[in-house]
């Protein structure tokens, strides 16, 4: 569910919960509105969480060289977030 669908569910749920005074046998319109608002809020939170985790870049670098007779190489993992886009390449004249 995207941000647009989540906001739509929030708005539709608020309309049903607070503005509609219809009486349908077997259905409580305000409860349906609250359920739609909860679903929209959950969808919005999940969508923003996925967007936040997708922006991270994982870089793995191998350091060190095998020592004579051993197969030793140390590795570390660096997690960084690319907030600032890289500068544009220089213009050629």
C-alpha positions in Angstrom: 0.0 0.0 0.0 1.4 3.4 -0.9 1.2 6.7 0.8 -1.7 7.8 -1.4 -3.8 4.8 -0.6 -3.0 5.2 3.1 -4.1 8.8 3.2 -7.3 7.9 1.2 -8.1 5.2 3.9 -7.5 7.7 6.7 -9.7 10.3 5.0 -12.5 7.8 4.2 -12.4 6.4 7.7 -12.6 9.9 9.3 -15.6 10.7 7.1 -17.4 7.5 8.1 -16.5 7.9 11.8 -17.3 11.5 12.3 -19.5 12.8 9.5 -22.0 10.1 8.6 -25.1 9.5 10.7 -26.5 6.6 8.7 -28.2 3.7 10.5 -27.8 0.4 8.7 -29.0 -2.8 10.5 -26.1 -5.0 11.5 -23.4 -2.4 10.7 -22.0 0.3 12.8 -20.6 2.9 10.4 -18.4 4.6 13.0 -16.7 1.4 13.8 -16.0 0.8 10.2 -14.6 4.3 10.0 -12.2 3.6 12.9 -11.1 0.4 11.3 -10.3 2.1 8.0 -8.4 4.8 9.8 -6.3 2.2 11.7 -5.6 0.4 8.4 -4.6 3.6 6.8 -2.3 4.6 9.6 -0.7 1.1 9.7 -0.2 1.2 5.9 1.4 4.7 6.2 3.8 3.6 8.9 4.8 0.4 7.1 5.3 2.3 3.8 7.5 5.0 5.4 9.5 2.3 7.3 10.2 0.4 4.0 11.2 3.7 2.3 13.6 4.5 5.2 15.3 1.1 5.1 15.6 1.1 1.3 17.7 4.2 1.3 20.6 2.6 3.3 23.6 1.4 1.5 25.7 -1.5 2.8 29.4 -1.5 1.9 31.6 -4.5 2.6 35.3 -4.1 2.2 38.0 -6.7 2.5 41.2 -5.6 4.2 44.5 -7.3 4.7 46.2 -9.9 2.5 46.7 -13.6 3.1 49.8 -14.1 5.1 52.2 -16.7 3.8 50.6 -20.1 4.3 47.3 -18.8 5.9 44.1 -17.7 4.3 43.4 -14.8 6.7 41.5 -11.8 5.5 39.7 -9.4 7.9 36.4 -7.9 6.8 34.1 -5.3 8.2 30.7 -4.1 7.2 29.8 -0.4 7.1 26.2 0.7 6.9 25.7 4.3 5.7 22.8 6.3 4.6 23.1 8.4 1.5 21.4 11.6 2.5 23.3 14.0 0.3 23.5 13.2 -3.4 27.0 13.1 -4.9 28.2 16.2 -6.7 27.6 16.4 -10.5 30.6 15.6 -12.7 32.7 18.6 -13.9 31.5 20.2 -17.1 33.8 19.7 -20.1 34.6 22.8 -22.2 
